[in-house]
Amino acid sequence: MARYYPPVTLSIPWKVMVLREDPDWEREKRNEIEYEFSNGRVFRANPAKRGPYSED
């Protein structure tokens, strides 16, 4: 008779899984499009550097 072995669970943080699939995610998160004009000009900014909870 075969013995039962319970499945092994892996505890991998969600951020590790995201970075494995999309290594540029962290960089793009800090370089979001702030303004985009009709002529194609784009201004980018880090949303964590502004707002009520910014460090400045």
CHARMM-style PDB file with segment names, atoms N, HN, CA, C and O in Angstrom:
ATOM      1  N   MET     1       0.849  -1.171   0.000  1.00  0.00      PROA
ATOM      2  CA  MET     1       0.000   0.000   0.000  1.00  0.00      PROA
ATOM      3  C   MET     1       0.901   1.242   0.000  1.00  0.00      PROA
ATOM      4  O   MET     1       1.888   1.303   0.733  1.00  0.00      PROA
ATOM      5  N   ALA     2       0.550   2.226  -0.827  1.00  0.00      PROA
ATOM      6  HN  ALA     2      -0.252   2.177  -1.423  1.00  0.00      PROA
ATOM      7  CA  ALA     2       1.353   3.450  -0.955  1.00  0.00      PROA
ATOM      8  C   ALA     2       1.081   4.375   0.223  1.00  0.00      PROA
ATOM      9  O   ALA     2      -0.038   4.468   0.728  1.00  0.00      PROA
ATOM     10  N   ARG     3       2.132   5.046   0.638  1.00  0.00      PROA
ATOM     11  HN  ARG     3       3.041   4.970   0.228  1.00  0.00      PROA
ATOM     12  CA  ARG     3       1.985   6.007   1.735  1.00  0.00      PROA
ATOM     13  C   ARG     3       1.543   7.352   1.184  1.00  0.00      PROA
ATOM     14  O   ARG     3       1.886   7.722   0.062  1.00  0.00      PROA
ATOM     15  N   TYR     4       0.776   8.077   1.989  1.00  0.00      PROA
ATOM     16  HN  TYR     4       0.497   7.777   2.901  1.00  0.00      PROA
ATOM     17  CA  TYR     4       0.315   9.401   1.587  1.00  0.00      PROA
ATOM     18  C   TYR     4       1.305  10.443   2.075  1.00  0.00      PROA
ATOM     19  O   TYR     4       1.639  10.496   3.259  1.00  0.00      PROA
ATOM     20  N   TYR     5       1.770  11.272   1.150  1.00  0.00      PROA
ATOM     21  HN  TYR     5       1.499  11.230   0.188  1.00  0.00      PROA
ATOM     22  CA  TYR     5       2.628  12.401   1.498  1.00  0.00      PROA
ATOM     23  C   TYR     5       1.868  13.682   1.182  1.00  0.00      PROA
ATOM     24  O   TYR     5       1.498  13.913   0.031  1.00  0.00      PROA
ATOM     25  N   PRO     6       1.633  14.515   2.186  1.00  0.00      PROA
ATOM     26  CA  PRO     6       0.900  15.753   1.914  1.00  0.00      PROA
ATOM     27  C   PRO     6       1.682  16.657   0.959  1.00  0.00      PROA
ATOM     28  O   PRO     6       2.912  16.621   0.943  1.00  0.00      PROA
ATOM     29  N   PRO     7       0.988  17.453   0.178  1.00  0.00      PROA
ATOM     30  CA  PRO     7       1.685  18.328  -0.756  1.00  0.00      PROA
ATOM     31  C   PRO     7       2.571  19.341  -0.025  1.00  0.00      PROA
ATOM     32  O   PRO     7       2.231  19.836   1.050  1.00  0.00      PROA
ATOM     33  N   VAL     8       3.693  19.622  -0.633  1.00  0.00      PROA
ATOM     34  HN  VAL     8       3.969  19.219  -1.506  1.00  0.00      PROA
ATOM     35  CA  VAL     8       4.621  20.587  -0.045  1.00  0.00      PROA
ATOM     36  C   VAL     8       4.198  21.987  -0.499  1.00  0.00      PROA
ATOM     37  O   VAL     8       3.990  22.227  -1.689  1.00  0.00      PROA
ATOM     38  N   THR     9       4.075  22.895   0.452  1.00  0.00      PROA
ATOM     39  HN  THR     9       4.243  22.700   1.419  1.00  0.00      PROA
ATOM     40  CA  THR     9       3.699  24.265   0.101  1.00  0.00      PROA
ATOM     41  C   THR     9       4.944  25.141   0.084  1.00  0.00      PROA
ATOM     42  O   THR     9       5.846  24.994   0.908  1.00  0.00      PROA
ATOM     43  N   LEU    10       4.963  26.039  -0.863  1.00  0.00      PROA
ATOM     44  HN  LEU    10       4.230  26.159  -1.532  1.00  0.00      PROA
ATOM     45  CA  LEU    10       6.047  26.999  -0.960  1.00  0.00      PROA
ATOM     46  C   LEU    10       5.513  28.366  -0.585  1.00  0.00      PROA
ATOM     47  O   LEU    10       4.427  28.764  -1.005  1.00  0.00      PROA
ATOM     48  N   SER    11       6.281  29.065   0.196  1.00  0.00      PROA
ATOM     49  HN  SER    11       7.164  28.741   0.537  1.00  0.00      PROA
ATOM     50  CA  SER    11       5.880  30.400   0.600  1.00  0.00      PROA
ATOM     51  C   SER    11       6.740  31.407  -0.159  1.00  0.00      PROA
ATOM     52  O   SER    11       7.852  31.728   0.259  1.00  0.00      PROA
ATOM     53  N   ILE    12       6.208  31.903  -1.286  1.00  0.00      PROA
ATOM     54  HN  ILE    12       5.304  31.641  -1.626  1.00  0.00      PROA
ATOM     55  CA  ILE    12       6.924  32.857  -2.117  1.00  0.00      PROA
ATOM     56  C   ILE    12       6.165  34.182  -2.052  1.00  0.00      PROA
ATOM     57  O   ILE    12       4.967  34.212  -2.334  1.00  0.00      PROA
ATOM     58  N   PRO    13       6.829  35.267  -1.690  1.00  0.00      PROA
ATOM     59  CA  PRO    13       6.141  36.562  -1.657  1.00  0.00      PROA
ATOM     60  C   PRO    13       5.651  36.962  -3.048  1.00  0.00      PROA
ATOM     61  O   PRO    13       6.259  36.602  -4.056  1.00  0.00      PROA
ATOM     62  N   TRP    14       4.554  37.706  -3.093  1.00  0.00      PROA
ATOM     63  HN  TRP    14       4.060  37.999  -2.275  1.00  0.00      PROA
ATOM     64  CA  TRP    14       3.954  38.100  -4.367  1.00  0.00      PROA
ATOM     65  C   TRP    14       4.909  38.958  -5.174  1.00  0.00      PROA
ATOM     66  O   TRP    14       4.928  38.872  -6.402  1.00  0.00      PROA
ATOM     67  N   LYS    15       5.708  39.790  -4.504  1.00  0.00      PROA
ATOM     68  HN  LYS    15       5.693  39.860  -3.506  1.00  0.00      PROA
ATOM     69  CA  LYS    15       6.608  40.686  -5.225  1.00  0.00      PROA
ATOM     70  C   LYS    15       7.687  39.904  -5.973  1.00  0.00      PROA
ATOM     71  O   LYS    15       8.094  40.309  -7.061  1.00  0.00      PROA
ATOM     72  N   VAL    16       8.145  38.818  -5.421  1.00  0.00      PROA
ATOM     73  HN  VAL    16       7.814  38.489  -4.536  1.00  0.00      PROA
ATOM     74  CA  VAL    16       9.143  37.980  -6.082  1.00  0.00      PROA
ATOM     75  C   VAL    16       8.555  37.378  -7.351  1.00  0.00      PROA
ATOM     76  O   VAL    16       9.218  37.340  -8.388  1.00  0.00      PROA
ATOM     77  N   MET    17       7.315  36.909  -7.272  1.00  0.00      PROA
ATOM     78  HN  MET    17       6.777  36.941  -6.429  1.00  0.00      PROA
ATOM     79  CA  MET    17       6.672  36.328  -8.448  1.00  0.00      PROA
ATOM     80  C   MET    17       6.464  37.382  -9.534  1.00  0.00      PROA
ATOM     81  O   MET    17       6.656  37.102 -10.717  1.00  0.00      PROA
ATOM     82  N   VAL    18       6.073  38.592  -9.136  1.00  0.00      PROA
ATOM     83  HN  VAL    18       5.917  38.820  -8.175  1.00  0.00      PROA
ATOM     84  CA  VAL    18       5.867  39.661 -10.115  1.00  0.00      PROA
ATOM     85  C   VAL    18       7.186  40.032 -10.779  1.00  0.00      PROA
ATOM     86  O   VAL    18       7.238  40.189 -11.999  1.00  0.00      PROA
ATOM     87  N   LEU    19       8.258  40.175  -9.991  1.00  0.00      PROA
ATOM     88  HN  LEU    19       8.215  40.047  -9.000  1.00  0.00      PROA
ATOM     89  CA  LEU    19       9.552  40.572 -10.544  1.00  0.00      PROA
ATOM     90  C   LEU    19      10.162  39.489 -11.426  1.00  0.00      PROA
ATOM     91  O   LEU    19      10.939  39.798 -12.329  1.00  0.00      PROA
ATOM     92  N   ARG    20       9.830  38.243 -11.184  1.00  0.00      PROA
ATOM     93  HN  ARG    20       9.198  37.992 -10.450  1.00  0.00      PROA
ATOM     94  CA  ARG    20      10.307  37.171 -12.068  1.00  0.00      PROA
ATOM     95  C   ARG    20       9.678  37.291 -13.451  1.00  0.00      PROA
ATOM     96  O   ARG    20      10.350  37.080 -14.461  1.00  0.00      PROA
ATOM     97  N   GLU    21       8.396  37.628 -13.499  1.00  0.00      PROA
ATOM     98  HN  GLU    21       7.851  37.800 -12.678  1.00  0.00      PROA
ATOM     99  CA  GLU    21       7.688  37.740 -14.766  1.00  0.00      PROA
ATOM    100  C   GLU    21       7.928  39.083 -15.455  1.00  0.00      PROA
ATOM    101  O   GLU    21       7.981  39.151 -16.683  1.00  0.00      PROA
ATOM    102  N   ASP    22       8.073  40.150 -14.667  1.00  0.00      PROA
ATOM    103  HN  ASP    22       8.030  40.095 -13.670  1.00  0.00      PROA
ATOM    104  CA  ASP    22       8.246  41.491 -15.223  1.00  0.00      PROA
ATOM    105  C   ASP    22       9.354  42.212 -14.452  1.00  0.00      PROA
ATOM    106  O   ASP    22       9.064  42.924 -13.490  1.00  0.00      PROA
ATOM    107  N   PRO    23      10.605  42.043 -14.849  1.00  0.00      PROA
ATOM    108  CA  PRO    23      11.714  42.643 -14.108  1.00  0.00      PROA
ATOM    109  C   PRO    23      11.704  44.168 -14.120  1.00  0.00      PROA
ATOM    110  O   PRO    23      12.314  44.791 -13.251  1.00  0.00      PROA
ATOM    111  N   ASP    24      11.023  44.780 -15.089  1.00  0.00      PROA
ATOM    112  HN  ASP    24      10.527  44.274 -15.795  1.00  0.00      PROA
ATOM    113  CA  ASP    24      10.978  46.246 -15.166  1.00  0.00      PROA
ATOM    114  C   ASP    24       9.851  46.847 -14.334  1.00  0.00      PROA
ATOM    115  O   ASP    24       9.689  48.067 -14.328  1.00  0.00      PROA
ATOM    116  N   TRP    25       9.084  46.048 -13.647  1.00  0.00      PROA
ATOM    117  HN  TRP    25       9.216  45.057 -13.652  1.00  0.00      PROA
ATOM    118  CA  TRP    25       7.930  46.532 -12.899  1.00  0.00      PROA
ATOM    119  C   TRP    25       8.336  47.571 -11.848  1.00  0.00      PROA
ATOM    120  O   TRP    25       7.684  48.608 -11.731  1.00  0.00      PROA
ATOM    121  N   GLU    26       9.364  47.319 -11.110  1.00  0.00      PROA
ATOM    122  HN  GLU    26       9.894  46.476 -11.205  1.00  0.00      PROA
ATOM    123  CA  GLU    26       9.798  48.228 -10.044  1.00  0.00      PROA
ATOM    124  C   GLU    26      10.215  49.581 -10.625  1.00  0.00      PROA
ATOM    125  O   GLU    26       9.879  50.624 -10.066  1.00  0.00      PROA
ATOM    126  N   ARG    27      10.934  49.570 -11.727  1.00  0.00      PROA
ATOM    127  HN  ARG    27      11.207  48.722 -12.182  1.00  0.00      PROA
ATOM    128  CA  ARG    27      11.382  50.818 -12.348  1.00  0.00      PROA
ATOM    129  C   ARG    27      10.205  51.587 -12.942  1.00  0.00      PROA
ATOM    130  O   ARG    27      10.125  52.806 -12.791  1.00  0.00      PROA
ATOM    131  N   GLU    28       9.296  50.892 -13.610  1.00  0.00      PROA
ATOM    132  HN  GLU    28       9.360  49.901 -13.732  1.00  0.00      PROA
ATOM    133  CA  GLU    28       8.142  51.554 -14.214  1.00  0.00      PROA
ATOM    134  C   GLU    28       7.190  52.104 -13.161  1.00  0.00      PROA
ATOM    135  O   GLU    28       6.515  53.107 -13.392  1.00  0.00      PROA
ATOM    136  N   LYS    29       7.135  51.450 -12.008  1.00  0.00      PROA
ATOM    137  HN  LYS    29       7.683  50.635 -11.820  1.00  0.00      PROA
ATOM    138  CA  LYS    29       6.268  51.924 -10.937  1.00  0.00      PROA
ATOM    139  C   LYS    29       6.711  53.298 -10.437  1.00  0.00      PROA
ATOM    140  O   LYS    29       5.884  54.112 -10.027  1.00  0.00      PROA
ATOM    141  N   ARG    30       8.010  53.550 -10.474  1.00  0.00      PROA
ATOM    142  HN  ARG    30       8.682  52.889 -10.808  1.00  0.00      PROA
ATOM    143  CA  ARG    30       8.546  54.813 -10.000  1.00  0.00      PROA
ATOM    144  C   ARG    30       8.724  55.835 -11.120  1.00  0.00      PROA
ATOM    145  O   ARG    30       9.282  56.907 -10.886  1.00  0.00      PROA
ATOM    146  N   ASN    31       8.271  55.529 -12.311  1.00  0.00      PROA
ATOM    147  HN  ASN    31       7.818  54.658 -12.501  1.00  0.00      PROA
ATOM    148  CA  ASN    31       8.435  56.419 -13.453  1.00  0.00      PROA
ATOM    149  C   ASN    31       7.128  56.477 -14.257  1.00  0.00      PROA
ATOM    150  O   ASN    31       7.117  56.216 -15.460  1.00  0.00      PROA
ATOM    151  N   GLU    32       6.034  56.821 -13.575  1.00  0.00      PROA
ATOM    152  HN  GLU    32       6.044  57.033 -12.598  1.00  0.00      PROA
ATOM    153  CA  GLU    32       4.724  56.838 -14.222  1.00  0.00      PROA
ATOM    154  C   GLU    32       4.539  58.099 -15.057  1.00  0.00      PROA
ATOM    155  O   GLU    32       5.175  59.125 -14.813  1.00  0.00      PROA
ATOM    156  N   ILE    33       3.658  58.004 -16.045  1.00  0.00      PROA
ATOM    157  HN  ILE    33       3.141  57.171 -16.243  1.00  0.00      PROA
ATOM    158  CA  ILE    33       3.356  59.153 -16.884  1.00  0.00      PROA
ATOM    159  C   ILE    33       2.501  60.132 -16.085  1.00  0.00      PROA
ATOM    160  O   ILE    33       1.423  59.788 -15.600  1.00  0.00      PROA
ATOM    161  N   GLU    34       3.001  61.349 -15.959  1.00  0.00      PROA
ATOM    162  HN  GLU    34       3.877  61.629 -16.352  1.00  0.00      PROA
ATOM    163  CA  GLU    34       2.308  62.400 -15.221  1.00  0.00      PROA
ATOM    164  C   GLU    34       1.408  63.211 -16.165  1.00  0.00      PROA
ATOM    165  O   GLU    34       0.220  63.388 -15.894  1.00  0.00      PROA
ATOM    166  N   TYR    35       1.968  63.694 -17.252  1.00  0.00      PROA
ATOM    167  HN  TYR    35       2.933  63.551 -17.472  1.00  0.00      PROA
ATOM    168  CA  TYR    35       1.234  64.444 -18.268  1.00  0.00      PROA
ATOM    169  C   TYR    35       1.608  63.905 -19.640  1.00  0.00      PROA
ATOM    170  O   TYR    35       2.751  63.515 -19.879  1.00  0.00      PROA
ATOM    171  N   GLU    36       0.635  63.889 -20.532  1.00  0.00      PROA
ATOM    172  HN  GLU    36      -0.294  64.205 -20.338  1.00  0.00      PROA
ATOM    173  CA  GLU    36       0.892  63.480 -21.906  1.00  0.00      PROA
ATOM    174  C   GLU    36       0.130  64.421 -22.836  1.00  0.00      PROA
ATOM    175  O   GLU    36      -1.097  64.499 -22.784  1.00  0.00      PROA
ATOM    176  N   PHE    37       0.862  65.126 -23.677  1.00  0.00      PROA
ATOM    177  HN  PHE    37       1.859  65.062 -23.719  1.00  0.00      PROA
ATOM    178  CA  PHE    37       0.262  66.107 -24.564  1.00  0.00      PROA
ATOM    179  C   PHE    37      -0.032  65.484 -25.923  1.00  0.00      PROA
ATOM    180  O   PHE    37       0.495  64.424 -26.262  1.00  0.00      PROA
ATOM    181  N   SER    38      -0.884  66.159 -26.699  1.00  0.00      PROA
ATOM    182  HN  SER    38      -1.312  67.020 -26.424  1.00  0.00      PROA
ATOM    183  CA  SER    38      -1.298  65.637 -27.993  1.00  0.00      PROA
ATOM    184  C   SER    38      -0.147  65.609 -29.003  1.00  0.00      PROA
ATOM    185  O   SER    38      -0.207  64.855 -29.974  1.00  0.00      PROA
ATOM    186  N   ASN    39       0.904  66.420 -28.791  1.00  0.00      PROA
ATOM    187  HN  ASN    39       0.953  67.032 -28.002  1.00  0.00      PROA
ATOM    188  CA  ASN    39       2.034  66.413 -29.714  1.00  0.00      PROA
ATOM    189  C   ASN    39       3.018  65.283 -29.417  1.00  0.00      PROA
ATOM    190  O   ASN    39       4.037  65.158 -30.096  1.00  0.00      PROA
ATOM    191  N   GLY    40       2.722  64.460 -28.409  1.00  0.00      PROA
ATOM    192  HN  GLY    40       1.893  64.562 -27.858  1.00  0.00      PROA
ATOM    193  CA  GLY    40       3.563  63.316 -28.092  1.00  0.00      PROA
ATOM    194  C   GLY    40       4.521  63.536 -26.946  1.00  0.00      PROA
ATOM    195  O   GLY    40       5.205  62.604 -26.523  1.00  0.00      PROA
ATOM    196  N   ARG    41       4.584  64.757 -26.433  1.00  0.00      PROA
ATOM    197  HN  ARG    41       4.029  65.514 -26.777  1.00  0.00      PROA
ATOM    198  CA  ARG    41       5.491  65.041 -25.323  1.00  0.00      PROA
ATOM    199  C   ARG    41       4.938  64.433 -24.043  1.00  0.00      PROA
ATOM    200  O   ARG    41       3.746  64.540 -23.754  1.00  0.00      PROA
ATOM    201  N   VAL    42       5.819  63.794 -23.281  1.00  0.00      PROA
ATOM    202  HN  VAL    42       6.787  63.707 -23.517  1.00  0.00      PROA
ATOM    203  CA  VAL    42       5.401  63.068 -22.080  1.00  0.00      PROA
ATOM    204  C   VAL    42       6.258  63.519 -20.902  1.00  0.00      PROA
ATOM    205  O   VAL    42       7.480  63.615 -21.013  1.00  0.00      PROA
ATOM    206  N   PHE    43       5.613  63.793 -19.786  1.00  0.00      PROA
ATOM    207  HN  PHE    43       4.621  63.715 -19.696  1.00  0.00      PROA
ATOM    208  CA  PHE    43       6.312  64.100 -18.543  1.00  0.00      PROA
ATOM    209  C   PHE    43       6.078  62.959 -17.576  1.00  0.00      PROA
ATOM    210  O   PHE    43       4.943  62.530 -17.372  1.00  0.00      PROA
ATOM    211  N   ARG    44       7.149  62.471 -16.984  1.00  0.00      PROA
ATOM    212  HN  ARG    44       8.071  62.819 -17.150  1.00  0.00      PROA
ATOM    213  CA  ARG    44       7.061  61.350 -16.050  1.00  0.00      PROA
ATOM    214  C   ARG    44       7.448  61.807 -14.649  1.00  0.00      PROA
ATOM    215  O   ARG    44       8.199  62.769 -14.486  1.00  0.00      PROA
ATOM    216  N   ALA    45       6.926  61.106 -13.628  1.00  0.00      PROA
ATOM    217  HN  ALA    45       6.316  60.324 -13.760  1.00  0.00      PROA
ATOM    218  CA  ALA    45       7.231  61.456 -12.246  1.00  0.00      PROA
ATOM    219  C   ALA    45       7.058  60.235 -11.358  1.00  0.00      PROA
ATOM    220  O   ALA    45       6.419  59.253 -11.737  1.00  0.00      PROA
ATOM    221  N   ASN    46       7.637  60.319 -10.179  1.00  0.00      PROA
ATOM    222  HN  ASN    46       8.155  61.117  -9.872  1.00  0.00      PROA
ATOM    223  CA  ASN    46       7.499  59.279  -9.170  1.00  0.00      PROA
ATOM    224  C   ASN    46       6.343  59.669  -8.253  1.00  0.00      PROA
ATOM    225  O   ASN    46       6.457  60.666  -7.540  1.00  0.00      PROA
ATOM    226  N   PRO    47       5.238  58.929  -8.240  1.00  0.00      PROA
ATOM    227  CA  PRO    47       4.091  59.306  -7.413  1.00  0.00      PROA
ATOM    228  C   PRO    47       4.390  59.264  -5.918  1.00  0.00      PROA
ATOM    229  O   PRO    47       3.684  59.908  -5.142  1.00  0.00      PROA
ATOM    230  N   ALA    48       5.405  58.531  -5.494  1.00  0.00      PROA
ATOM    231  HN  ALA    48       5.979  58.008  -6.125  1.00  0.00      PROA
ATOM    232  CA  ALA    48       5.745  58.474  -4.077  1.00  0.00      PROA
ATOM    233  C   ALA    48       6.440  59.751  -3.610  1.00  0.00      PROA
ATOM    234  O   ALA    48       6.554  59.978  -2.405  1.00  0.00      PROA
ATOM    235  N   LYS    49       6.898  60.576  -4.522  1.00  0.00      PROA
ATOM    236  HN  LYS    49       6.805  60.391  -5.501  1.00  0.00      PROA
ATOM    237  CA  LYS    49       7.596  61.809  -4.153  1.00  0.00      PROA
ATOM    238  C   LYS    49       6.657  62.994  -4.033  1.00  0.00      PROA
ATOM    239  O   LYS    49       7.118  64.104  -3.768  1.00  0.00      PROA
ATOM    240  N   ARG    50       5.369  62.805  -4.217  1.00  0.00      PROA
ATOM    241  HN  ARG    50       4.994  61.903  -4.433  1.00  0.00      PROA
ATOM    242  CA  ARG    50       4.405  63.883  -4.073  1.00  0.00      PROA
ATOM    243  C   ARG    50       3.182  63.375  -3.334  1.00  0.00      PROA
ATOM    244  O   ARG    50       3.017  62.170  -3.141  1.00  0.00      PROA
ATOM    245  N   GLY    51       2.351  64.274  -2.933  1.00  0.00      PROA
ATOM    246  HN  GLY    51       2.485  65.253  -3.090  1.00  0.00      PROA
ATOM    247  CA  GLY    51       1.137  63.891  -2.228  1.00  0.00      PROA
ATOM    248  C   GLY    51       1.290  64.036  -0.729  1.00  0.00      PROA
ATOM    249  O   GLY    51       2.355  64.413  -0.242  1.00  0.00      PROA
ATOM    250  N   PRO    52       0.228  63.737   0.005  1.00  0.00      PROA
ATOM    251  CA  PRO    52       0.225  63.968   1.460  1.00  0.00      PROA
ATOM    252  C   PRO    52       1.178  63.053   2.233  1.00  0.00      PROA
ATOM    253  O   PRO    52       1.561  63.379   3.357  1.00  0.00      PROA
ATOM    254  N   TYR    53       1.566  61.923   1.656  1.00  0.00      PROA
ATOM    255  HN  TYR    53       1.255  61.658   0.743  1.00  0.00      PROA
ATOM    256  CA  TYR    53       2.430  60.990   2.382  1.00  0.00      PROA
ATOM    257  C   TYR    53       3.856  60.968   1.847  1.00  0.00      PROA
ATOM    258  O   TYR    53       4.607  60.034   2.129  1.00  0.00      PROA
ATOM    259  N   SER    54       4.234  61.977   1.085  1.00  0.00      PROA
ATOM    260  HN  SER    54       3.624  62.736   0.857  1.00  0.00      PROA
ATOM    261  CA  SER    54       5.588  62.008   0.534  1.00  0.00      PROA
ATOM    262  C   SER    54       6.598  62.304   1.636  1.00  0.00      PROA
ATOM    263  O   SER    54       6.256  62.842   2.688  1.00  0.00      PROA
ATOM    264  N   GLU    55       7.821  61.947   1.376  1.00  0.00      PROA
ATOM    265  HN  GLU    55       8.099  61.509   0.521  1.00  0.00      PROA
ATOM    266  CA  GLU    55       8.874  62.120   2.385  1.00  0.00      PROA
ATOM    267  C   GLU    55       9.401  63.536   2.441  1.00  0.00      PROA
ATOM    268  O   GLU    55      10.015  63.920   3.436  1.00  0.00      PROA
ATOM    269  N   ASP    56       9.174  64.343   1.380  1.00  0.00      PROA
ATOM    270  HN  ASP    56       8.674  64.032   0.571  1.00  0.00      PROA
ATOM    271  CA  ASP    56       9.660  65.719   1.385  1.00  0.00      PROA
ATOM    272  C   ASP    56       8.830  66.599   2.283  1.00  0.00      PROA
ATOM    273  OT1 ASP    56       9.105  67.793   2.403  1.00  0.00      PROA
TER     274      ASP     56
END
